[in-house]
Amino acid sequence: MSAWPAESIWEAVVGLLPDFTVEILPEVDSTNSELMRRARSGQTEPTLLVAEHQSAGRGRQGRQWSSCTGDALTFSIGMPYAPQDWSGLSLMVGLVAAQQLHPDIRLKWPNDLWWQDRKLGGILVEAASTGGQSHVVVGMGINIRPVSTPETLRQPPAAMQELVPELTAPLALGHLAAPLIQALLAFESRGFASWQPAFEAQDALRGRKVWTSDGKEGLSCGVDPQGALRLQTERGLELINSAEVSVRPHPFV
């Protein structure tokens, strides 16, 4: 595996975040968990934390995301953060990842990267408050190498090397880290609205019949300027903005 581009990322970001650091760990339970622990103990300097191996990675709704060295890119960005509106943050993060990695990547509301209706990666955004200061941890896991999956898995995950055979986790991080941090800083003052048109152009669900985990079904009609899913149901247009709701397109339930 190629060397991690820690120095070049630091050089690109430190002018924007003067106390910024980049750490590469051989193993950690979860990059998000580690940065949340640090934030709660008062360590709030802006940090990009990368793990070559996660033993207990976490996804949305407590789902586990474990990865072996080279199979996936797993990292988190932690920093003091006080946006006017947090709505749509995970959508913006996914959009930046898709734009930086490959034009064929699509976005599945609210926090997944998809290719050919298969999950390519996921995003976990968490917030903490320490000493009256708010702090964000943005975690991402992206499949790099195709791996064998159980036959019982209905839809095997996608991997970046299906799109870009020569891509490695360090190369993917080099493409993604600095633009993502720049976008996070812009989101803090601008919110999601300016990213809405670009998100909808890569929306994997738009125009499709979908089911939600809380029992709704209807036609996905994109997202509103705050990032809520617009769902046309028999009762009319409904907005879904809970991060705890999962959505599946037809025919997957």
C-alpha positions as CSV (number, residue, x, y, z in Angstrom):
1,M,0.0,0.0,0.0
2,S,1.3,3.5,-0.9
3,A,2.4,5.9,1.9
4,W,-0.2,8.1,3.5
5,P,-0.1,11.7,2.3
6,A,-0.2,13.2,5.8
7,E,2.2,16.0,5.1
8,S,0.6,17.3,1.9
9,I,-2.8,17.3,3.6
10,W,-1.5,19.2,6.5
11,E,0.1,21.8,4.3
12,A,-3.1,22.2,2.4
13,V,-5.2,22.7,5.5
14,V,-3.1,24.3,8.2
15,G,-3.6,27.8,6.7
16,L,-7.3,27.4,7.3
17,L,-7.1,25.6,10.6
18,P,-3.8,26.7,12.4
19,D,-3.8,24.0,15.0
20,F,-4.6,21.2,12.5
21,T,-3.0,17.8,12.9
22,V,-3.0,14.6,10.9
23,E,-2.7,11.2,12.7
24,I,-2.4,7.8,11.1
25,L,-3.0,4.9,13.5
26,P,-2.3,1.2,12.7
27,E,-5.4,0.3,14.6
28,V,-8.2,1.8,16.7
29,D,-11.7,0.7,17.7
30,S,-13.3,3.6,15.8
31,T,-11.9,6.9,14.6
32,N,-15.2,8.5,15.5
33,S,-15.2,7.0,19.0
34,E,-11.6,8.1,19.5
35,L,-12.2,11.7,18.5
36,M,-15.5,11.9,20.5
37,R,-13.6,10.7,23.6
38,R,-10.9,13.3,23.0
39,A,-13.5,16.1,22.5
40,R,-15.3,15.2,25.8
41,S,-12.0,15.3,27.6
42,G,-11.2,18.8,26.3
43,Q,-9.0,17.9,23.4
44,T,-10.7,19.9,20.7
45,E,-7.9,20.9,18.2
46,P,-8.8,20.2,14.6
47,T,-7.7,16.6,13.8
48,L,-7.8,14.3,10.8
49,L,-7.6,10.8,12.3
50,V,-7.0,7.8,9.9
51,A,-7.1,4.2,10.9
52,E,-5.5,1.4,8.8
53,H,-7.7,-1.0,10.7
54,Q,-10.8,-0.5,12.7
55,S,-11.8,-3.2,15.2
56,A,-15.2,-1.7,16.1
57,G,-16.1,1.0,13.6
58,R,-19.6,2.4,13.8
59,G,-22.2,3.4,11.3
60,R,-25.5,5.1,11.6
61,Q,-28.0,3.6,14.1
62,G,-25.2,1.7,15.9
63,R,-24.3,-0.5,12.9
64,Q,-20.8,-1.9,13.0
65,W,-18.2,-1.1,10.3
66,S,-15.0,-3.1,10.6
67,S,-12.2,-2.9,8.1
68,C,-8.9,-4.6,7.5
69,T,-5.8,-2.8,6.3
70,G,-6.1,-1.8,2.6
71,D,-9.7,-3.0,2.2
72,A,-11.3,0.4,3.1
73,L,-10.5,4.0,3.8
74,T,-11.7,4.8,7.4
75,F,-11.1,8.3,8.8
76,S,-12.7,11.0,10.9
77,I,-12.4,14.8,11.1
78,G,-12.9,16.4,14.4
79,M,-13.0,20.2,15.0
80,P,-14.8,23.0,16.9
81,Y,-17.9,23.7,14.9
82,A,-20.9,26.0,15.2
83,P,-23.0,26.1,12.0
84,Q,-26.1,28.2,11.9
85,D,-28.0,25.1,10.8
86,W,-26.7,21.5,11.1
87,S,-29.4,20.2,8.6
88,G,-28.0,18.5,5.5
89,L,-24.4,18.2,6.8
90,S,-24.1,14.5,6.0
91,L,-25.5,15.1,2.5
92,M,-22.9,17.8,1.8
93,V,-20.1,15.4,3.1
94,G,-21.3,12.7,0.8
95,L,-21.5,15.0,-2.2
96,V,-18.0,16.2,-1.7
97,A,-16.7,12.6,-1.5
98,A,-18.6,11.7,-4.7
99,Q,-17.3,14.8,-6.5
100,Q,-13.7,14.1,-5.5
101,L,-13.6,10.3,-6.1
102,H,-15.6,9.5,-9.2
103,P,-18.5,11.1,-11.3
104,D,-20.5,7.8,-11.4
105,I,-20.9,7.7,-7.6
106,R,-24.4,8.4,-6.5
107,L,-25.8,9.5,-3.1
108,K,-28.4,7.7,-1.1
109,W,-30.2,9.8,1.5
110,P,-29.1,10.5,4.2
111,N,-25.5,9.3,4.4
112,D,-24.5,6.6,1.9
113,L,-22.3,6.6,-1.2
114,W,-23.7,4.2,-3.9
115,W,-22.6,2.7,-7.1
116,Q,-24.9,0.6,-9.2
117,D,-27.4,0.5,-6.3
118,R,-24.7,-1.0,-4.0
119,K,-23.3,0.6,-1.0
120,L,-19.8,2.0,-1.5
121,G,-19.4,4.0,1.7
122,G,-21.1,5.6,4.6
123,I,-20.9,8.7,6.7
124,L,-21.4,9.2,10.5
125,V,-21.7,12.8,11.9
126,E,-21.6,13.3,15.6
127,A,-21.6,16.4,17.8
128,A,-20.3,17.1,21.3
129,S,-20.3,20.1,23.5
130,T,-17.3,20.9,25.8
131,G,-17.0,24.0,28.0
132,G,-19.8,25.7,26.1
133,Q,-18.1,25.0,22.7
134,S,-19.7,22.8,20.1
135,H,-17.6,20.2,18.3
136,V,-18.2,18.0,15.3
137,V,-16.8,14.6,14.3
138,V,-17.4,13.6,10.7
139,G,-16.5,10.0,10.0
140,M,-16.3,8.2,6.7
141,G,-15.8,4.6,5.6
142,I,-15.3,3.9,1.9
143,N,-14.8,0.4,0.5
144,I,-11.5,0.3,-1.5
145,R,-11.0,-3.3,-2.4
146,P,-13.7,-5.8,-3.3
147,V,-14.0,-8.4,-0.5
148,S,-15.8,-11.7,-0.3
149,T,-19.3,-11.4,1.3
150,P,-21.7,-13.9,2.7
151,E,-24.1,-15.5,0.1
152,T,-26.9,-14.5,2.4
153,L,-26.2,-10.8,1.8
154,R,-28.8,-9.7,-0.8
155,Q,-26.8,-6.8,-2.2
156,P,-23.0,-7.1,-1.9
157,P,-21.2,-3.8,-1.3
158,A,-19.4,-2.0,-4.1
159,A,-15.7,-1.0,-4.0
160,M,-13.8,1.9,-5.4
161,Q,-11.4,-0.4,-7.3
162,E,-14.3,-1.4,-9.5
163,L,-14.4,2.2,-10.7
164,V,-10.7,3.1,-10.4
165,P,-8.6,-0.2,-10.3
166,E,-5.4,1.6,-9.2
167,L,-6.9,3.4,-6.3
168,T,-5.6,2.8,-2.8
169,A,-6.8,4.1,0.6
170,P,-4.0,6.6,0.8
171,L,-4.6,7.9,-2.7
172,A,-8.3,8.2,-2.0
173,L,-7.6,10.2,1.2
174,G,-5.3,12.5,-0.7
175,H,-8.1,13.3,-3.2
176,L,-10.7,13.8,-0.5
177,A,-9.3,15.2,2.8
178,A,-8.5,18.9,2.0
179,P,-11.6,19.5,-0.2
180,L,-13.8,18.0,2.5
181,I,-12.3,20.2,5.3
182,Q,-12.7,23.3,3.0
183,A,-16.3,22.4,2.4
184,L,-17.0,21.9,6.1
185,L,-15.7,25.4,6.8
186,A,-17.9,26.8,4.0
187,F,-21.0,24.9,5.3
188,E,-20.5,26.4,8.7
189,S,-21.5,29.8,7.4
190,R,-23.6,28.8,4.3
191,G,-25.6,25.8,5.3
192,F,-26.8,23.1,2.9
193,A,-28.9,25.2,0.4
194,S,-26.0,26.0,-2.0
195,W,-25.2,22.3,-2.3
196,Q,-28.8,21.2,-2.9
197,P,-28.8,21.4,-6.8
198,A,-25.5,19.4,-7.0
199,F,-26.8,16.8,-4.5
200,E,-30.0,16.3,-6.5
201,A,-28.0,15.7,-9.7
202,Q,-26.4,12.7,-8.0
203,D,-29.4,11.6,-6.0
204,A,-29.7,7.8,-6.2
205,L,-33.4,7.8,-5.0
206,R,-34.9,10.7,-6.9
207,G,-37.9,9.6,-9.0
208,R,-38.0,6.2,-7.4
209,K,-40.5,4.4,-5.2
210,V,-39.1,4.0,-1.8
211,W,-40.0,2.6,1.6
212,T,-38.9,4.0,5.0
213,S,-38.1,2.2,8.1
214,D,-40.9,3.9,10.0
215,G,-43.5,2.5,7.6
216,K,-44.0,5.2,4.9
217,E,-43.8,4.6,1.2
218,G,-44.0,6.9,-1.8
219,L,-42.1,8.5,-4.6
220,S,-38.8,10.2,-3.7
221,C,-38.8,13.8,-5.0
222,G,-35.3,14.9,-4.0
223,V,-34.4,17.0,-1.0
224,D,-35.4,20.4,0.2
225,P,-32.9,23.3,0.9
226,Q,-32.4,21.9,4.5
227,G,-31.6,18.4,3.2
228,A,-34.9,16.8,4.2
229,L,-36.1,14.0,1.9
230,R,-39.2,15.0,0.0
231,L,-41.6,12.0,-0.2
232,Q,-44.8,12.0,-2.3
233,T,-47.2,9.7,-0.5
234,E,-50.9,9.0,-0.9
235,R,-51.5,11.7,1.7
236,G,-49.4,14.3,-0.1
237,L,-45.9,15.5,0.1
238,E,-44.1,14.7,3.3
239,L,-40.7,15.8,4.5
240,I,-38.4,13.3,6.3
241,N,-35.6,14.8,8.2
242,S,-34.9,12.3,11.0
243,A,-31.4,10.8,10.7
244,E,-32.8,7.6,12.4
245,V,-35.0,6.8,9.4
246,S,-33.6,4.3,6.8
247,V,-34.9,4.4,3.2
248,R,-34.9,1.6,0.6
249,P,-35.8,1.9,-3.0
250,H,-38.0,-0.6,-4.8
251,P,-37.6,-3.6,-5.0
252,F,-35.5,-3.7,-1.8
253,V,-37.3,-3.7,1.5
